[in-house]
Structure formats: C-alpha cells, structure tokens
Amino acid sequence: MSKYLMILKDADVFPKNKIKTPEKYTERQTVRAIVLNKKGEIALVTNPIHNLYTLPGGGAESNDLELEIARECIEEINQEIKIVGALGKIKEFRNRDAKEYTTTCFVATTVKYARKDTRTDDEIKNGLNVVWVNKKKLAAIFSTQNGDVRAGKINFYNTAFNIIRDSKFLEKYLDNYEK
C-alpha cells in the first residue's frame, strides 16, 4: 500500500498540455483540512475571480503540520479548529513551477469564531471567502468541478491541481467518516 492516496502529475490534470518536465523539483509541504461546523457543513474557500471551490489550507511554514493547518483555518475560514485526525497525503508534481508538493489533509471541527480577519493581503485583494456546504451540495460541486477540469474547461493551473487533489481527499473522507 502506498503512503500516498494519490500521486498527481501534469498529465493527470492537463492531458493535452505538454509542459516540459523539469530536471529538478523544489519540495514544498502544504496542508488542507476538511472542517465541519456544528451543523455538519463543510468549509470551502472560493473567490469571485474563478468561482471555484477548494478546501482551506496552504503552504506550511514549519514542520508542525497540525499547527500549520490551525493557522490556515484561522486565516482562511476565520475559525479556530480541533483536529480529529489526519486523513492522508497526496504527492503532486507541478511542472510549470517545478514544485513537488506533499499535501497532508486533516479532518477537524470548528471550536470558535476568530473575530479578527487574518487573511493575507492577496487573499483580501482576490476576495477569498468561506462558504459552508452540506455533504450533498459538496458532492455536486466537486463532481462538476472535476468534470470541468477533465474536460479542459478550467485553465487556472494551480486551482485545477487543487480541485483534483481536494476531490480525492473528500472521496477518502466520505468513504471513511460517513459510513
């Protein structure tokens, strides 16, 4: 059994795009979370630039991945969280930026609202916001987005990778936590 839920490469996301494989990738740790509120809804982040949805998270600034996802959730969804557990890891090789990402996804619940807006300047400029969706709507959103990526309708490079990756995390979550 692999230690990764998936290994994702450019050809998996953009089969018609022939971005040259770099000679070397720079490694980067990232974190994502499936965060549930008291209503059982799951947090997604979006912005009006692309109107697409992904799980909250981002680049890790330290090796303490639980601390990093807690920081990202305060920043992106304005919630303090309690981590329930680690869901899994996905390895991504993104040729355009010569990056090798290892993304760890956690399952968490909300603890309390963080009153101060701590989004980054870019997140504020881009209108990043959180939406809470039930599991039925969640499945529909990611089914549509996945289909659009596979059909070549989504040209936002990193967002397309994020959609495929987050879909796999959500599939694993629904298989393991919702039975």
Residue, then its C-alpha position, 0 to 999 in steps of 0.5 A: m500500500s502506498k503512503y500516498l492516496m494519490i500521486l498527481k502529475d501534469a498529465d493527470v490534470f492537463p492531458k493535452n498540455k505538454i509542459k516540459t518536465p523539469e530536471k529538478y523539483t523544489e519540495r514544498q509541504t502544504v496542508r488542507a483540512i476538511v472542517l465541519n461546523k456544528k451543523g455538519e457543513i463543510a468549509l470551502v474557500t472560493n473567490p469571485i475571480h474563478n468561482l471555484y471551490t477548494l478546501p482551506g489550507g496552504g503552504a506550511e511554514s514549519n514542520d508542525l503540520e497540525l499547527e500549520i493547518a490551525r493557522e490556515c483555518i484561522e486565516e482562511i475560514n476565520q475559525e479556530i479548529k480541533i483536529v480529529g485526525a489526519l486523513g492522508k497525503i497526496k504527492e503532486f508534481r507541478n511542472r510549470d513551477a517545478k514544485e513537488y508538493t506533499t499535501t497532508c489533509f486533516v479532518a477537524t471541527t470548528v471550536k470558535y469564531a476568530r473575530k479578527d480577519t487574518r487573511t493575507d493581503d492577496e487573499i483580501k485583494n482576490g476576495l477569498n471567502v468561506v462558504w459552508v456546504n452540506k455533504k450533498k451540495l459538496a458532492a455536486i460541486f466537486s463532481t462538476q468541478n472535476g468534470d470541468v477540469r477533465a474536460g479542459k474547461i478550467n485553465f487556472y493551473n494551480t486551482a485545477f491541481n487543487i480541485i483534483r487533489d481536494s476531490k480525492f481527499l473528500e472521496k477518502y473522507l466520505d468513504n471513511y467518516e460517513k459510513 
